[in-house]
Amino acid sequence: MKRRIDTQASRTAELTCICRAASSLETNACYKSDDTTALRLLPALIKTLIQIPFYRMLHCKVGAPKGIYEYIIARTKYIDAVFREAAAEGFIQVVILGAGFDTRAIRLLGKEANTTVFELDARFTQQAKLDLYRKNNIPIPPGVRFISIDFNEESLDPKLAEVGFDRSQRSLFIMEGLVMYLEPSAARKMFQTITEQMAPNSRLVFDYVYASVLRREKIHYGETEIVKSVSGVHESWQFGIEKDAIKDFLSGNALVLRNHMSAQDIEETYFKDEHGRIIAHVNGAHCLVLAEKI
């Protein structure tokens, strides 16, 4: 079956953008994030409707797979924090693989930042984002490079070399909502290639789904609904990692695990109220990872 991203913008990337925009309008601190740029990228009707709390609840919670709104909010906050830390420590290169409608280069880099951001994604998704930036008069920082790529068919190495990526410099690699969509051979090759591109002490932040989810074992909260959802827009998941196998998986790619967050860890970190009560459940299919090359 032909993939949606071969002919038009990724639907899951669009839905992620809507969730980020909705989160910027929330009043509850656990749900609120600061991606106001995402709100500017939405069509006028959705932008208007999403500002109505009742519609926001229907669209992002009731009408979405269980816990996915909460997961996207937490994932955005987590990777934002990793990005900010890397920029503060003087990382001068950030590579965002499967960038979708990511706005970090707009939101998180100051005007005087000396950081080059390389955004790679499928051609139609990337062009849709650039069109929205132009339409909404969102200036693109001079240090941002856009590279179109088919991750299943094309190699990362020459794409980065063409736009001046320096393998000798400490870099941050981001793979947000990407790995699970790759064919298994392409996913493994991706990790291998990233490691080859990394200078020592570079970092990689990414998320993945459990391999059991792909086997339809129905173990985790909300997994049935999210699998049905991504399949329904012709963007099915293809790659997963076995539970408790992440350290070995990373070491096989010359990477060291620095942080790992399951759905339960995410709930404890991002969705506790002032009384210490967990106020929301996160979709259990996913985990967040921060790794480093030594």
ABEGO torsion letter per residue (X at the ends): XBBAAAABBBAAAAAAAAAAAAAAABABAAABBABAAAAAABBAAAAAAAABAAAAAAAAAAABBBGAAAAAAAAAAAAAAAAAAAAAAGBABBBBBGAEABAAAAAABBAABABBBBBBBBAAAAAAAAAAAAAAGBBBBAABBBBBBBAAABBAAAAAAAAGBBAABBBBBBBBGAAAABBAAAAAAAAAAAAAABBBGBBBBBBBBBAAAAAGAGABBGAAAAAAAAAAAGBBBABBBBBGAAAAAAAAAGBBBABBBBAAAAAAAAABBAAGBBABBBBAABBBBBBBBX
